[in-house]
């Protein structure tokens, strides 16, 4: 054959084969993009996909990639599926039987995740997962199911503590969220869309994020931001490092669709640990306050106040008898450190202070002029003292905080005595429809004149009870429920 013709045919054949291969791989990539969740992809296609996506990794140092298998194995058995059931009273817009406007009960179900933190059945989760629940079921990774009770909750951090009656459970050990670095690999473990025991990987993309999602007046938002895939159902699940240590509780996603679009947020574990310890020991969170109003320092504030740097948190005001003022901190000081931890934003400062209880002494370092000064600050509670308050089990079951009514209130409403519901948490009162401000006057026809009466009566009750009382506007009401 003519050498020139032979060379031309060889080039044509190579080009043709290359074009066919290119068309095949282009078509395959388009198929896998649109049909990634299809159950009809063959084993051969899956193998081709794996090979196609790993060729580049091998050439760019695949051996340096982290191994997540140990962390996944250590954490997946300690993450549980949380299911909630709530009976809600709704009004019928149309009732074919003629009972216009008559309320009816409707069963609502919810789903989330939880993290076993002790081998005897304590489980950390989000407050919003179990809030308003009448019944909570926890399913372990081995498919055993238990009924859980709420030990306590904290809307200010969106955390709640559950308890199941079981021993010898797998649990996740606490890590240290102060040591977490931006860029560090992490795993999110949970039950998105009721897909149990799901593990996704990503990196820490930011720390101390305040995204404005918690409604509580005393909220603490200092989230760890990650790009590990988190979806509805992951709430309350674990964020772990590559050693399998718990570094956060997944709580929220940034999304315009309700599903994962790139960023998720977790409550740092050092704050989680403090809240869980409080709920176990006291039944409620013991929150310490420093007694200041603060501002983040930006270029505008720096110019306005003549500041040389934009680091730290600016003290814009002080409570008259607050912890900071009593310790010697002045308006205009710049807080740069709490203990040994540097703070450069409001969320960081709130997170660090939020780890302490009333009565704790905390070293706070401020920049005053060109000098650093350290003050020993004794934190107070929101009432302005250092007292710790323990919720008794009976009252914790009701889900509220209470106070004996004043003489003025008794006189105005014409009652012999009673106990006012100061605040409603997750529990029997909320489920029954009782609102804050309601004054309990009798339980099963027994007069309730003080918080001691209430506590003693609730402790002795089993089964159904009838609570009667009055609202501040004079409207009388009664509620029945079981305990």
Secondary structure, 3 states (H helix, E strand, C coil): CCHHHHHHHHHHHHHHHHHHHHHHHHHHHHHHHHCCCCCCCCHHHHHHHHHHHHHHHHHCCHHHCCCCHHHHHHHHCCEEEEEEEEEEEEECCCCCCCCCCCEEEEEEEEEEEEEECCCCCEEEECHHHHCCCCEEEEECCCCCEEEEEEEEEECCCCEEEEECCCCCCCCCCECCHHHCCCCCEEEEEECHHHCCCEEEEEEEEEEEECCCCCCCCCCCCCEEEECCCCCCCCCCCEEEECCCCEEEEEEEEECCCCCCCCEEEEEEHHHHHHHHHHHHHHCCCCCCECCEEEEECCHHHHHHHCCCCCCCEEEEEECCCCHHHHHCCCCCCEEEEECCEECCCHHHHHHHHCCCCCCCEEEEEEEECCEEEEEEEECECCCCCCCCCCCCHHHHHHCEEEEECCHHHHHHHCCCCCEEEEEECCCHHHHHCCCCCCEEEEECCEECCCHHHHHHHHHHCCCEEEEEEECCCCCEEEEEEEC
